[in-house]
Amino acid sequence: MLRVRNSPALLAEQRLAIQRLNYIIYFTKEIKKMNTKGNFIPREEYATIRQAIITLLKLRTLSARKISAEVRIPEKEVLYHLAHIREAIRKHERHLVMTPAVCRKCGFTFKKRERLTRPGRCPVCRNEQITEPVYGIP
């Protein structure tokens, strides 16, 4: 079925995905509340966070900073999860699409960069004002 952007079916699907994400986030917080003695949090929590990230990336493309704000985890942790998500979704014949970072001063695009992190400097003009790479799952 071909869906037009902002069609009622697509909006309903997005609302449902957001409700699922809110449930996952609520469930994760409840696990942390139950774990007040500093015990090890079960590994299932990470699987849930990855499922939340995958759901977000299927809906729209986001930077690591925006993903961390949505899922409420640190940005470095998002990059760690993205590396694992990249390998996990290959098994399902999908792939993580990364729109490369761009230098704001000279316009250099980091097309060949495989790392998920934002580059520190532009190799051409040495400027540090670089846009963040954006991730998505088509």
C-alpha positions as semicolon CSV with decimal commas, in nm:
position;residue;x (nm);y (nm);z (nm)
1;M;0,000;0,000;0,000
2;L;0,144;0,337;-0,103
3;R;0,116;0,591;0,177
4;V;0,123;0,962;0,115
5;R;0,314;1,174;0,366
6;N;0,078;1,289;0,645
7;S;-0,196;1,050;0,532
8;P;-0,436;0,929;0,805
9;A;-0,293;0,576;0,792
10;L;0,064;0,701;0,833
11;L;-0,032;0,939;1,115
12;A;-0,211;0,658;1,299
13;E;0,095;0,435;1,257
14;Q;0,320;0,712;1,392
15;R;0,092;0,768;1,692
16;L;0,098;0,397;1,770
17;A;0,478;0,388;1,745
18;I;0,507;0,687;1,979
19;Q;0,275;0,516;2,229
20;R;0,496;0,206;2,215
21;L;0,805;0,421;2,275
22;N;0,643;0,591;2,575
23;Y;0,555;0,250;2,718
24;I;0,913;0,127;2,670
25;I;1,052;0,439;2,837
26;Y;0,803;0,407;3,126
27;F;0,887;0,038;3,168
28;T;1,261;0,115;3,172
29;K;1,211;0,380;3,442
30;E;1,008;0,136;3,653
31;I;1,290;-0,121;3,633
32;K;1,535;0,144;3,753
33;K;1,303;0,241;4,041
34;M;1,279;-0,122;4,153
35;N;1,657;-0,144;4,143
36;T;1,733;0,101;4,429
37;K;2,014;-0,099;4,594
38;G;2,257;-0,047;4,304
39;N;2,228;-0,402;4,176
40;F;2,305;-0,488;3,818
41;I;2,020;-0,390;3,583
42;P;1,923;-0,684;3,360
43;R;2,051;-0,688;3,002
44;E;1,693;-0,689;2,867
45;E;1,682;-0,314;2,930
46;Y;1,936;-0,255;2,654
47;A;1,736;-0,465;2,410
48;T;1,433;-0,249;2,481
49;I;1,627;0,070;2,424
50;R;1,752;-0,066;2,092
51;Q;1,397;-0,154;1,993
52;A;1,296;0,202;2,079
53;I;1,579;0,343;1,867
54;I;1,490;0,115;1,574
55;T;1,126;0,226;1,594
56;L;1,230;0,592;1,594
57;L;1,462;0,547;1,297
58;K;1,192;0,369;1,097
59;L;0,962;0,668;1,146
60;R;1,208;0,946;1,057
61;T;1,576;1,032;1,026
62;L;1,739;1,169;1,340
63;S;2,080;1,274;1,467
64;A;2,240;1,100;1,766
65;R;2,160;1,402;1,984
66;K;1,790;1,392;1,894
67;I;1,775;1,015;1,949
68;S;1,931;1,058;2,293
69;A;1,670;1,322;2,379
70;E;1,383;1,098;2,262
71;V;1,501;0,781;2,438
72;R;1,651;0,970;2,735
73;I;1,998;0,815;2,735
74;P;2,342;0,978;2,688
75;E;2,457;1,051;2,333
76;K;2,762;0,823;2,365
77;E;2,534;0,537;2,460
78;V;2,321;0,605;2,150
79;L;2,629;0,567;1,928
80;Y;2,711;0,239;2,102
81;H;2,358;0,111;2,036
82;L;2,364;0,232;1,674
83;A;2,675;0,025;1,607
84;H;2,494;-0,287;1,729
85;I;2,172;-0,196;1,550
86;R;2,365;-0,165;1,224
87;E;2,479;-0,528;1,253
88;A;2,150;-0,664;1,388
89;I;1,926;-0,528;1,113
90;R;2,152;-0,668;0,841
91;K;2,017;-1,010;0,932
92;H;1,669;-0,886;0,840
93;E;1,792;-0,752;0,504
94;R;1,767;-0,388;0,615
95;H;2,041;-0,135;0,662
96;L;2,115;0,176;0,863
97;V;2,134;0,478;0,634
98;M;2,367;0,754;0,746
99;T;2,345;1,100;0,589
100;P;2,705;1,223;0,623
101;A;2,821;1,527;0,819
102;V;2,895;1,850;0,630
103;C;3,136;2,133;0,710
104;R;2,938;2,453;0,761
105;K;3,221;2,678;0,639
106;C;3,346;2,517;0,315
107;G;3,070;2,261;0,248
108;F;3,296;1,953;0,254
109;T;3,088;1,634;0,283
110;F;3,227;1,336;0,478
111;K;3,100;1,075;0,229
112;K;3,360;0,804;0,292
113;R;3,335;0,815;0,671
114;E;3,216;0,484;0,817
115;R;3,231;0,584;1,184
116;L;2,901;0,684;1,341
117;T;3,045;0,973;1,543
118;R;3,056;1,335;1,432
119;P;3,400;1,433;1,293
120;G;3,607;1,679;1,496
121;R;3,744;1,897;1,216
122;C;3,712;1,952;0,845
123;P;4,020;1,817;0,662
124;V;4,002;2,099;0,406
125;C;3,957;2,420;0,608
126;R;4,021;2,287;0,964
127;N;3,692;2,436;1,081
128;E;3,519;2,269;1,376
129;Q;3,164;2,376;1,285
130;I;3,034;2,052;1,139
131;T;2,674;1,933;1,114
132;E;2,584;1,608;1,282
133;P;2,532;1,292;1,074
134;V;2,169;1,185;1,049
135;Y;2,056;0,821;1,076
136;G;1,752;0,637;0,947
137;I;1,617;0,294;0,850
138;P;1,430;0,289;0,518
